[in-house]
Amino acid sequence: MEIDFVNFLAELRDLCNEHLERMSPENSYNPEAVPWQRVEGTKGPYERYPLQGPPEQTPDYQGLIADLRDHSGKMQRSGLFYWLFDDGTTIGRKPALK
């Protein structure tokens, strides 16, 4: 019972942090506006952008890149896990583990 309560509090903290980050003016980008491509990786399906070639430098893409760099290349938002590839321009995302 105690562990359930601790897990509930941790999840509530994460949800509050996500909400505050979304309300922040510097995080005004929309990750859904990035043209994600669904691919199959060694650990299963995920989405990435760009699939090949240089990315289109839209404000949403640039905001997401900046946010990832601020979080050491990995972060979780709205139930999705985002990461920055080693090339520094490719982004991946997949459902976050619970």
C-alpha positions as CSV (number, residue, x, y, z in Angstrom):
1,M,0.0,0.0,0.0
2,E,2.8,2.4,0.8
3,I,4.6,1.7,-2.5
4,D,1.3,2.4,-4.4
5,F,1.1,5.8,-2.6
6,V,4.7,6.6,-3.3
7,N,4.3,5.7,-7.0
8,F,1.1,7.9,-7.1
9,L,3.0,10.8,-5.7
10,A,5.9,10.4,-8.2
11,E,3.5,10.2,-11.1
12,L,1.6,13.3,-9.8
13,R,4.9,15.2,-9.5
14,D,5.8,14.2,-13.1
15,L,2.4,15.4,-14.4
16,C,2.7,18.7,-12.5
17,N,6.2,19.2,-13.9
18,E,5.1,18.5,-17.5
19,H,2.2,20.9,-17.1
20,L,4.4,23.7,-15.8
21,E,6.9,23.1,-18.6
22,R,4.1,23.2,-21.2
23,M,2.9,26.5,-19.7
24,S,6.4,28.0,-20.0
25,P,6.7,30.6,-22.8
26,E,10.1,29.2,-24.0
27,N,8.4,25.8,-24.7
28,S,5.9,27.1,-27.1
29,Y,6.7,24.6,-29.9
30,N,4.3,21.8,-31.0
31,P,6.0,18.4,-31.4
32,E,3.0,17.2,-33.3
33,A,3.8,19.7,-36.1
34,V,7.0,17.9,-36.8
35,P,6.6,15.5,-39.8
36,W,7.4,12.2,-38.0
37,Q,8.2,9.1,-40.0
38,R,7.4,5.7,-38.4
39,V,10.3,3.2,-38.6
40,E,11.3,-0.1,-37.2
41,G,14.4,-0.1,-35.0
42,T,16.3,-2.8,-33.2
43,K,14.2,-2.3,-30.1
44,G,10.9,-2.0,-32.0
45,P,8.9,0.7,-33.8
46,Y,9.4,4.4,-33.2
47,E,9.1,7.7,-35.0
48,R,12.0,9.8,-36.2
49,Y,12.6,13.1,-37.9
50,P,14.2,13.6,-40.4
51,L,14.2,10.2,-42.0
52,Q,17.0,11.2,-44.3
53,G,18.7,14.4,-45.4
54,P,18.8,17.6,-43.6
55,P,15.7,18.6,-41.4
56,E,13.5,21.5,-42.3
57,Q,14.3,24.2,-39.8
58,T,10.7,25.0,-38.6
59,P,10.1,26.8,-35.3
60,D,8.6,23.6,-33.9
61,Y,11.6,21.5,-34.8
62,Q,14.1,24.1,-33.5
63,G,12.1,24.4,-30.2
64,L,12.2,20.6,-29.8
65,I,15.9,20.4,-30.5
66,A,16.6,23.2,-28.0
67,D,14.5,21.6,-25.3
68,L,16.2,18.2,-25.9
69,R,19.6,19.9,-25.6
70,D,18.5,21.5,-22.4
71,H,17.7,18.0,-21.1
72,S,20.9,16.3,-22.1
73,G,19.4,14.8,-25.3
74,K,16.6,12.9,-23.5
75,M,13.2,13.9,-22.1
76,Q,9.6,12.7,-21.6
77,R,6.6,14.8,-22.6
78,S,2.9,13.9,-22.7
79,G,3.5,10.2,-22.5
80,L,6.2,10.1,-25.1
81,F,10.0,9.6,-24.7
82,Y,12.1,11.9,-27.0
83,W,15.8,11.5,-27.7
84,L,18.4,13.2,-29.8
85,F,20.6,11.0,-32.0
86,D,24.4,11.3,-32.0
87,D,24.3,13.5,-35.1
88,G,22.6,16.3,-33.1
89,T,19.9,16.9,-35.7
90,T,17.8,13.6,-35.8
91,I,15.1,13.2,-33.1
92,G,13.4,9.9,-32.1
93,R,10.3,9.4,-30.1
94,K,8.2,6.5,-28.8
95,P,5.7,5.8,-26.0
96,A,7.3,6.3,-22.6
97,L,7.6,3.3,-20.3
98,K,5.5,3.5,-17.2
